[in-house]
Structures are given as C-alpha cells and as structure tokens.
Amino acid sequence: MRRTLFAVAVPAALSLALAAGASRAEDRLFAVTTDYETIGSCAEIDLDPPFPAATGLEPVGADPLVRFWRNEVYVINRLYADNIQVLDPDSGYETTLEFSVGAGSNPQDIAFLAPDRAYVSRFESAWLYEVNPATGAILDSIDLSLFADADGLPEMSSMAVWDGFVFVQIQRIERPYWTPVSPAWLAVIDPSTNALVDVDPGTPGVQGIELTGLNPRGQMILDEENGDLYVAEMGEYFSLDGGVERVDLNGWTAEGFVVTEAALHGDLGPIALSGGAGWAVVSDDWFFTNHLVAFDPSTGALLDTLYTTTGYVSDLEADAPTGRLFLCDRKETAPGVHVFDAASGARLTSSPVNTGLPPADVVVVRPITAGVATPGEEDRFPAGRAARALPNPFRSGTTILFHAGAGASPPAAASIYDIRGRLVRDIPIPPGAGSIDWDGRDASGRDAAPGVYFYRIDATPALLTGRMVRVR
C-alpha cells in the first residue's frame, strides 16, 4: 500500500505547534509584486494575525517568480529581464547578486543541488543552464531539443530535484496559437554527467516521463517522504481535459490524475497539497472568474468552494507548520494576499493583505537554524532519502549507500529486483557496513540487461528502497 504525505490526521507534534499558534519570529511570507508592465517590487507579510505587511522593499522585474533556498531569496525575472536576482532577507532583502541567463531566454525556474550548483529552465531556449548561484557563472548547458515540438522549442518550465536527479517540466506549446502539443514530458537529468536519462531503455531514443495530460504549468509539488511529484496539467483552455497528476519519481512513472478538471469544474491554475487535503484555483468562464476549491487527493472528489474572485490568481501556497493557505489575488480594485485556514477553509483576512503592487508569487521564508541538519549528511543523502545509489544511472557497476538510523537492526543483505518485481540478486552486507557494491550481474553471474532496477534493504524498523538505472 502506498504511504502518503497527505495523511488525514495531523501529526501530534504539528498539532501542538498549531495549538500554540505561533511561528518563529523570523519566519514570514515573502511576495514579489508587479505593475504588469514596467516594474516589480517586494513585500513581507507576518505569518500571524493580523498579518501586518511591509511593502516596497526591493525593486525586481515586472514578471517575477520567487524561490527560497538556504537562507536566500531567488527572484526569477522572466520576460524581458532574463536574469536571476539574489536577495538577502537579513539585510532587508537587498540585492546581493544579479546575473543574466541569456537575453530573450525567459527563465522559468531555478533548482538547487548545492551552494555552487543549480539549474535554470529557459522557456525560449532549447538549452537548460547549469549555473553557480553563488557567483552567477554559467557552468554548462544541456540540450533538450529532442523534446521540442515543430517550433523547435520544448518550452521547459518548472523543475524538481529528487534522489540526485533533476526533473524538468516540458510543456510543448506550438506557436503562434499557443496550442499544447502531445505528448508532454518530464525530462530527467543526471547531474553527475549533465546528460539526459533514458527512463525507458527498451524504446528507441531517449525517453522522458510521459505525462497523462498536456500543458503542465505552475510550480510542481514534491512529496519528499515518498518521492511523489504532483503536476498541474491544464490541457487546452475551456476543454476540461486536464488534471492534477501524481508522478512516482522512484519508478519514473506517471500514475494518472488524482483529480480532473472535469471534477473541479474549471481550467486549472495554481494547486496546493498538504495535510490530507488538496486545493486548486480553477477558472470556468470567458471572463476568467477564478474559484479556490478544496478537493480530496485520495478520491478525486470536489469538496468545497472557498473563495471566488474576478481577479487573476497567480499563486497558491500551503504552509503546513502554520496550517494556512496564501492566495495571490490580482483583482484590479483590491489586489493582495488572502489567508485561509487550511483545516476549515475559513478566510482569516476580511480584506486582502496589501502588498503594494499586485502580488505575483509568494514563498515562505523559513531560515535554517544551526544544528538542525547533521553536517555532510544532506549531501550524502538527498532530502527524504536514507539510501541512494552512486553512480546512477550506471554502466558497469554502482555503490548503494545507506543509513539505517539509530535503533535499527543491522541489515543482512540488499535485494535487487527488476522492474517486473523479479528478484535479480541478494548481496550480503558485512556487519557495520554503510555501503555495498553491485557489479550489475545477477545471481548466476550474468550481466543484467539495461533497464530500471530497485534495491531493498531491511533494517527493521526501517525499510530502505530506491531505484537504479543501468544504461548501455
């Protein structure tokens, strides 16, 4: 049975934190804002009622998105600005670095591997950039043109990082009518080689993860506990052919819609998932009237309509530690950020929190506290993982690193399975070892065929699993 991050019950520790009703003083909501044409700015909102805000903090581009990583804010200045702007929250969000990612490239996202390694997706280019986010240097470029449609562009957009791989959303939008083209994919990048990974070696060519719907849009939501990625696929306008899809990043497979646009009664906009519930913004008429709706990710049922606006909703964020939803409403007469209680759906703000200019995108700024992470452990094992294989993909052999944790029984062996679930080989684990090698051979000493394999290490009560790919 699939374990899921979206459990109906709120964990006890989180319940106590919510009952206390307080977030750390340095935690806050950060918004990038825009006048739609010439300039953008920044605002900061307190996470606790009455949600006081500070506006006009730092100029940004007129088409911004925002990400937060390792105590710094990264503004993705898109159309006509084409740069990444780094802001320091501890200095009032002053700009500490700004670097170009190519004139006319229209960057869409930045995904981080290390303090000196990140990837930038570029909508108007077939080349994904690797950059050093500390200096702005362009380190490498990866050709994604094999995913392009007839206009020569793959229309790469949002990204996610999981288990040492980068997953890039491929929209495939045909110009000049901006029609989505079948199929849409997630391209998979191996950062150890900066090469595209073939997720289906049995099919000619290099394959990505083919999505069920078309026109994937917006920031994807990663379940770091299980390696599930949730993608909003809008399809064509006014056709209700899309939905929210779950992609299993351990098996590199798209698993279909957990909820459809038909069930939500509108074209998908931003989505959010947390604490056993899902939310989406949908539009259901030619005037782009937007509704914030709640849905059940386990059944795909529409639960309630929480809010309706005639303004464009540019972002929706769920924050589990505070149990709140933040919605960016760009309504012409009263733009701002609305705050909702995630558990009840009640609106906590009688009027939108004023962000100065209309809000474009928001992120919770939650600084890392010294001592939270074990030094070096986050680089050895990515978020949500206690085991990994390196290199992966591999040709001749790979090493499986693992960390069972305190109180776990010493594992006796690692079992290797093929994609059909057949046992390929058991590899004994020496006492006290934290890694074992697999030479790519089965129990009879024969070379295993290229393809997807899974390892399983039983260190009761921990069960460590992962995926490996053998390439030609």
C-alpha positions as CSV (number, residue, x, y, z in Angstrom):
1,M,0.0,0.0,0.0
2,R,1.3,3.4,-0.9
3,R,2.4,5.6,2.0
4,T,1.3,9.1,1.6
5,L,2.3,12.5,2.9
6,F,-1.3,13.6,2.7
7,A,-2.4,11.7,5.8
8,V,-5.8,12.7,7.1
9,A,-4.5,13.0,10.7
10,V,-2.2,15.9,11.5
11,P,1.0,14.6,13.3
12,A,1.0,15.2,17.0
13,A,4.0,17.5,17.0
14,L,2.4,19.6,14.3
15,S,-0.9,19.7,16.2
16,L,0.9,21.0,19.3
17,A,2.7,23.7,17.2
18,L,-0.6,24.8,15.7
19,A,-2.3,24.9,19.1
20,A,0.5,27.1,20.4
21,G,-0.5,29.4,17.5
22,A,3.0,30.9,16.9
23,S,5.6,30.7,14.2
24,R,9.2,31.6,14.7
25,A,9.7,35.3,14.7
26,E,12.0,35.2,11.7
27,D,9.6,33.1,9.6
28,R,7.5,35.2,7.2
29,L,5.8,35.2,3.8
30,F,7.7,36.9,1.1
31,A,5.9,38.2,-2.1
32,V,7.1,39.6,-5.4
33,T,4.7,42.1,-6.9
34,T,4.3,43.8,-10.3
35,D,2.5,46.6,-12.1
36,Y,2.1,44.2,-15.1
37,E,4.2,46.4,-17.4
38,T,7.4,48.1,-16.2
39,I,8.4,47.3,-12.7
40,G,8.0,44.9,-9.8
41,S,8.8,45.1,-6.1
42,C,8.8,43.0,-2.9
43,A,6.7,42.7,0.2
44,E,6.9,40.9,3.5
45,I,3.9,39.6,5.5
46,D,3.9,38.3,9.0
47,L,2.6,34.7,9.3
48,D,0.5,35.5,12.4
49,P,-2.7,37.6,12.6
50,P,-3.4,40.4,11.8
51,F,-0.8,39.6,9.1
52,P,1.0,43.0,9.0
53,A,2.9,43.7,5.8
54,A,5.9,45.8,4.7
55,T,5.9,46.8,1.1
56,G,8.2,48.3,-1.5
57,L,11.3,46.5,-0.1
58,E,13.4,46.0,-3.2
59,P,12.8,46.6,-7.0
60,V,12.5,43.5,-9.2
61,G,11.4,42.8,-12.7
62,A,7.9,43.2,-14.0
63,D,7.3,39.4,-14.5
64,P,8.8,37.8,-11.4
65,L,8.7,34.4,-9.6
66,V,10.4,33.6,-6.3
67,R,12.1,30.7,-4.6
68,F,13.8,30.3,-1.2
69,W,16.9,28.2,-0.6
70,R,19.5,28.1,2.2
71,N,18.5,31.5,3.7
72,E,18.5,33.4,0.5
73,V,15.6,34.6,-1.8
74,Y,16.0,34.0,-5.5
75,V,13.8,36.1,-7.8
76,I,13.4,34.7,-11.3
77,N,12.9,37.7,-13.5
78,R,11.2,36.4,-16.6
79,L,10.2,38.0,-19.9
80,Y,12.4,40.9,-21.0
81,A,14.5,40.8,-17.8
82,D,16.0,37.3,-18.2
83,N,18.0,37.2,-15.0
84,I,18.2,35.7,-11.5
85,Q,18.2,38.2,-8.6
86,V,19.5,37.1,-5.2
87,L,18.2,38.9,-2.1
88,D,19.4,38.7,1.5
89,P,16.5,38.6,4.0
90,D,18.8,39.6,6.9
91,S,19.6,42.9,5.2
92,G,16.1,44.0,4.3
93,Y,16.1,42.0,1.1
94,E,18.9,43.9,-0.5
95,T,20.1,42.5,-3.8
96,T,23.5,40.7,-3.3
97,L,23.8,39.3,-6.8
98,E,22.1,39.6,-10.2
99,F,23.1,37.6,-13.2
100,S,21.8,37.1,-16.7
101,V,20.7,33.7,-18.1
102,G,20.6,34.9,-21.7
103,A,18.8,37.7,-23.4
104,G,15.3,36.7,-24.5
105,S,15.6,33.3,-22.8
106,N,12.6,33.9,-20.4
107,P,13.7,31.8,-17.4
108,Q,11.0,29.9,-15.5
109,D,12.6,28.2,-12.5
110,I,15.8,27.6,-10.6
111,A,16.5,24.2,-8.9
112,F,19.4,23.7,-6.5
113,L,21.8,20.8,-6.0
114,A,24.5,22.5,-3.9
115,P,25.6,26.0,-2.9
116,D,27.6,26.2,-6.1
117,R,25.3,24.2,-8.4
118,A,21.8,25.0,-9.7
119,Y,19.8,24.6,-12.9
120,V,17.8,27.3,-14.7
121,S,15.0,26.4,-17.1
122,R,14.6,28.8,-20.1
123,F,11.2,28.8,-21.9
124,E,12.5,30.5,-25.1
125,S,15.5,28.2,-25.5
126,A,16.2,24.5,-26.0
127,W,19.2,24.7,-23.6
128,L,18.9,24.2,-19.9
129,Y,21.6,26.1,-18.0
130,E,23.7,24.9,-15.1
131,V,24.8,27.9,-13.0
132,N,26.8,28.7,-9.9
133,P,24.1,30.5,-7.8
134,A,26.9,32.0,-5.6
135,T,28.6,33.8,-8.5
136,G,26.2,33.7,-11.4
137,A,28.7,31.9,-13.6
138,I,27.2,29.7,-16.4
139,L,28.8,26.2,-15.8
140,D,27.2,24.1,-18.5
141,S,24.2,23.8,-20.9
142,I,22.1,20.7,-21.6
143,D,20.3,20.3,-25.0
144,L,16.6,19.5,-24.6
145,S,15.7,20.0,-28.2
146,L,14.8,16.3,-28.7
147,F,11.6,17.1,-26.7
148,A,10.8,20.1,-28.9
149,D,7.6,20.4,-31.0
150,A,7.5,21.8,-34.5
151,D,8.6,25.3,-33.4
152,G,12.0,23.9,-32.2
153,L,11.4,24.6,-28.5
154,P,10.5,22.2,-25.7
155,E,9.0,25.1,-23.6
156,M,10.8,23.9,-20.4
157,S,9.3,25.3,-17.2
158,S,9.2,24.2,-13.5
159,M,11.7,21.8,-12.0
160,A,12.2,19.5,-9.1
161,V,15.2,17.7,-7.5
162,W,14.8,14.2,-6.1
163,D,17.3,11.4,-5.2
164,G,20.1,13.1,-7.1
165,F,18.2,13.8,-10.3
166,V,16.7,16.9,-11.8
167,F,13.1,16.7,-13.3
168,V,12.2,19.3,-15.9
169,Q,8.7,20.1,-16.9
170,I,8.3,20.0,-20.7
171,Q,5.2,21.9,-21.9
172,R,5.4,21.7,-25.7
173,I,3.4,24.7,-26.8
174,E,3.1,25.2,-30.6
175,R,3.3,28.9,-31.8
176,P,1.8,31.2,-32.9
177,Y,-1.6,30.0,-31.4
178,W,0.0,28.6,-28.1
179,T,-1.6,25.2,-28.6
180,P,-0.4,22.4,-26.4
181,V,1.1,19.5,-28.4
182,S,1.0,15.8,-27.4
183,P,2.8,14.4,-25.5
184,A,4.1,16.4,-22.5
185,W,7.0,15.1,-20.5
186,L,9.2,15.4,-17.5
187,A,12.8,15.3,-18.8
188,V,15.2,13.6,-16.4
189,I,18.8,15.0,-15.9
190,D,21.7,13.1,-14.3
191,P,23.8,15.9,-12.7
192,S,26.8,13.6,-12.4
193,T,27.1,13.7,-16.2
194,N,24.6,16.5,-17.2
195,A,23.1,14.0,-19.6
196,L,19.5,13.2,-20.3
197,V,18.5,9.9,-18.7
198,D,16.6,7.4,-20.8
199,V,13.8,6.3,-18.5
200,D,12.7,3.5,-20.9
201,P,15.9,1.9,-22.4
202,G,13.8,-0.6,-24.3
203,T,12.3,2.1,-26.5
204,P,14.5,3.6,-29.3
205,G,15.8,7.1,-28.5
206,V,15.9,8.9,-25.2
207,Q,12.6,8.8,-23.3
208,G,11.3,11.2,-20.6
209,I,8.5,10.5,-18.3
210,E,5.4,10.9,-20.5
211,L,2.6,12.7,-18.7
212,T,-1.1,11.8,-18.9
213,G,-2.3,15.3,-19.8
214,L,-1.0,18.3,-21.8
215,N,0.3,21.7,-21.0
216,P,1.9,21.1,-17.5
217,R,2.0,24.5,-15.7
218,G,3.0,26.1,-12.5
219,Q,5.3,25.0,-9.7
220,M,5.2,21.3,-9.0
221,I,4.7,19.9,-5.5
222,L,7.2,17.3,-4.3
223,D,6.3,14.8,-1.5
224,E,9.8,14.4,-0.1
225,E,8.8,11.5,2.1
226,N,7.7,9.2,-0.7
227,G,9.2,10.7,-3.9
228,D,5.8,11.6,-5.4
229,L,5.6,14.7,-7.6
230,Y,2.3,16.4,-8.3
231,V,1.9,18.2,-11.6
232,A,-0.9,20.5,-12.7
233,E,-1.7,19.7,-16.3
234,M,-4.1,22.3,-17.8
235,G,-4.5,20.9,-21.4
236,E,-6.4,23.3,-23.7
237,Y,-8.4,26.2,-22.4
238,F,-12.2,25.6,-21.9
239,S,-11.9,21.9,-22.7
240,L,-11.6,20.4,-19.1
241,D,-9.2,17.8,-20.4
242,G,-6.5,18.2,-17.7
243,G,-6.0,17.4,-14.0
244,V,-3.5,17.1,-11.2
245,E,-1.2,14.1,-11.8
246,R,0.9,12.1,-9.4
247,V,4.3,11.1,-10.8
248,D,6.3,8.3,-9.0
249,L,9.9,9.6,-9.1
250,N,11.2,6.3,-7.6
251,G,9.8,4.3,-10.5
252,W,9.9,7.2,-13.0
253,T,6.2,6.6,-14.0
254,A,3.3,8.9,-14.4
255,E,0.4,7.4,-12.4
256,G,-2.6,9.4,-13.8
257,F,-4.8,12.2,-12.4
258,V,-5.6,12.3,-8.7
259,V,-8.3,14.8,-9.7
260,T,-9.6,16.0,-13.0
261,E,-10.5,19.4,-14.3
262,A,-14.0,18.0,-15.0
263,A,-14.4,17.1,-11.3
264,L,-13.2,20.6,-10.3
265,H,-15.4,22.3,-12.9
266,G,-12.8,24.5,-14.4
267,D,-9.4,25.0,-16.1
268,L,-6.6,24.5,-13.6
269,G,-4.5,27.3,-12.2
270,P,-2.2,27.0,-9.2
271,I,-2.5,24.0,-6.9
272,A,-1.5,23.2,-3.3
273,L,-1.4,19.9,-1.3
274,S,-0.9,19.4,2.4
275,G,-2.3,17.6,5.5
276,G,-4.7,15.2,3.8
277,A,-6.3,17.9,1.5
278,G,-5.8,19.5,-1.9
279,W,-6.7,22.9,-3.2
280,A,-6.8,24.3,-6.7
281,V,-7.7,27.5,-8.4
282,V,-9.9,27.0,-11.4
283,S,-11.5,29.3,-14.0
284,D,-14.9,28.4,-15.5
285,D,-15.8,31.3,-17.9
286,W,-14.6,33.5,-20.6
287,F,-14.0,36.3,-18.1
288,F,-11.5,34.1,-16.2
289,T,-13.5,34.2,-12.9
290,N,-11.4,32.2,-10.5
291,H,-12.5,29.9,-7.7
292,L,-10.4,28.5,-4.9
293,V,-11.7,24.9,-4.4
294,A,-10.8,22.1,-2.0
295,F,-10.6,18.5,-3.2
296,D,-9.7,15.1,-1.8
297,P,-6.5,13.8,-3.4
298,S,-7.3,10.2,-2.4
299,T,-10.7,10.1,-4.1
300,G,-10.6,13.0,-6.6
301,A,-13.8,14.4,-5.2
302,L,-14.6,18.2,-5.2
303,L,-15.2,19.1,-1.5
304,D,-16.0,22.8,-1.4
305,T,-15.6,26.3,-3.0
306,L,-13.8,28.5,-0.6
307,Y,-13.5,31.8,-2.5
308,T,-14.3,33.4,-5.8
309,T,-12.7,36.4,-7.4
310,T,-12.8,38.2,-10.8
311,G,-9.0,38.8,-10.4
312,Y,-6.3,36.7,-11.8
313,V,-4.9,34.3,-9.2
314,S,-1.1,34.0,-9.8
315,D,-0.1,31.7,-6.9
316,L,-1.4,29.5,-4.1
317,E,0.8,28.3,-1.3
318,A,0.0,25.9,1.6
319,D,2.2,26.1,4.7
320,A,2.0,23.0,6.9
321,P,3.7,24.5,10.0
322,T,1.1,27.3,10.3
323,G,-1.8,25.3,8.8
324,R,-2.6,28.2,6.4
325,L,-3.2,28.9,2.7
326,F,-2.0,32.0,1.0
327,L,-3.7,33.1,-2.3
328,C,-2.3,35.8,-4.6
329,D,-5.4,37.8,-5.9
330,R,-4.6,40.3,-8.5
331,K,-8.1,41.8,-8.6
332,E,-7.9,45.2,-10.1
333,T,-9.9,47.0,-7.4
334,A,-8.3,45.3,-4.3
335,P,-5.2,43.2,-5.1
336,G,-3.4,41.4,-2.3
337,V,-2.8,38.2,-0.5
338,H,-5.8,36.3,1.1
339,V,-5.1,34.0,4.1
340,F,-7.2,30.9,4.7
341,D,-7.2,28.3,7.5
342,A,-6.2,25.0,5.8
343,A,-8.2,22.8,8.1
344,S,-11.6,24.6,8.0
345,G,-11.3,26.6,4.8
346,A,-12.2,29.7,6.6
347,R,-10.8,33.0,5.3
348,L,-8.7,34.6,8.0
349,T,-8.5,38.0,6.3
350,S,-11.6,40.1,5.8
351,S,-9.8,42.0,3.1
352,P,-6.6,41.1,1.2
353,V,-3.3,41.9,2.8
354,N,-2.0,44.9,0.9
355,T,1.3,44.1,-0.9
356,G,1.7,47.5,-2.5
357,L,1.7,46.4,-6.2
358,P,-0.4,43.4,-7.1
359,P,1.2,40.1,-5.9
360,A,2.8,37.8,-8.5
361,D,4.3,35.0,-6.4
362,V,4.9,34.1,-2.8
363,V,7.1,31.9,-0.7
364,V,7.5,31.2,3.0
365,V,10.9,32.3,4.2
366,R,11.9,29.9,6.9
367,P,15.6,30.2,7.8
368,I,17.6,27.2,8.6
369,T,18.6,27.0,12.2
370,A,22.1,25.9,13.1
371,G,22.3,22.4,14.3
372,V,19.1,21.1,12.6
373,A,20.9,19.1,10.0
374,T,23.8,16.7,10.5
375,P,26.9,18.2,8.7
376,G,27.5,16.4,5.5
377,E,24.5,14.1,5.8
378,E,22.3,16.2,3.5
379,D,24.9,15.9,0.7
380,R,25.3,12.1,1.3
381,F,21.6,11.5,1.2
382,P,19.1,13.9,-0.5
383,A,16.0,15.2,1.2
384,G,13.6,12.4,2.2
385,R,16.1,9.6,1.5
386,A,18.3,7.3,3.7
387,A,19.8,5.4,0.8
388,R,21.0,6.1,-2.6
389,A,23.0,4.5,-5.5
390,L,26.0,6.2,-7.0
391,P,26.6,6.5,-9.9
392,N,23.0,6.3,-11.1
393,P,22.5,5.7,-14.0
394,F,25.4,3.3,-14.3
395,R,27.0,1.1,-16.9
396,S,29.4,-1.4,-15.2
397,G,28.5,-1.1,-11.6
398,T,27.2,1.1,-8.8
399,T,27.5,1.5,-5.0
400,I,24.5,1.6,-2.8
401,L,25.0,3.9,0.2
402,F,22.6,3.5,3.2
403,H,22.0,4.8,6.7
404,A,19.5,2.8,8.8
405,G,19.4,5.2,11.7
406,A,19.6,4.7,15.5
407,G,17.8,1.7,16.8
408,A,17.6,-0.2,13.5
409,S,18.7,-3.8,13.3
410,P,21.9,-4.4,11.2
411,P,20.7,-5.3,7.7
412,A,22.0,-8.7,6.4
413,A,21.6,-8.2,2.7
414,A,20.4,-5.9,-0.1
415,S,18.0,-7.4,-2.6
416,I,18.0,-6.3,-6.2
417,Y,14.7,-6.5,-8.2
418,D,13.9,-5.8,-11.9
419,I,11.1,-3.5,-13.0
420,R,8.7,-6.5,-13.0
421,G,9.4,-7.3,-9.4
422,R,11.6,-10.4,-10.0
423,L,14.5,-11.0,-7.7
424,V,17.8,-10.5,-9.5
425,R,20.3,-10.9,-6.7
426,D,20.8,-10.8,-3.0
427,I,24.1,-9.1,-1.9
428,P,25.3,-9.8,1.6
429,I,26.1,-6.7,3.8
430,P,29.1,-7.0,6.1
431,P,28.5,-6.1,9.8
432,G,28.8,-2.4,10.3
433,A,28.9,-1.5,6.6
434,G,27.2,1.6,5.3
435,S,27.5,0.6,1.6
436,I,27.7,-2.3,-0.8
437,D,28.7,-2.7,-4.4
438,W,26.6,-4.2,-7.2
439,D,28.5,-5.1,-10.3
440,G,25.4,-5.3,-12.5
441,R,25.3,-9.1,-12.5
442,D,22.5,-11.4,-11.5
443,A,22.7,-14.4,-9.1
444,S,24.2,-16.5,-11.9
445,G,26.9,-14.1,-12.7
446,R,25.4,-12.9,-15.9
447,D,25.2,-9.2,-16.9
448,A,21.8,-7.7,-16.1
449,A,20.1,-6.1,-19.1
450,P,19.9,-2.3,-19.4
451,G,16.8,-1.0,-17.6
452,V,15.3,0.0,-14.3
453,Y,16.2,-1.9,-11.1
454,F,15.2,-1.5,-7.4
455,Y,17.1,-2.2,-4.2
456,R,15.6,-3.2,-0.9
457,I,17.4,-3.2,2.4
458,D,15.6,-4.4,5.5
459,A,16.9,-2.7,8.6
460,T,13.9,-3.2,10.9
461,P,12.0,-1.0,11.6
462,A,13.5,0.9,8.6
463,L,12.9,-0.3,5.1
464,L,15.3,1.4,2.7
465,T,14.4,1.3,-1.0
466,G,15.4,3.0,-4.2
467,R,15.7,2.9,-7.9
468,M,18.7,2.4,-10.2
469,V,19.0,2.6,-14.0
470,R,21.5,0.6,-16.0
471,V,22.3,2.1,-19.3
472,R,24.0,0.6,-22.4
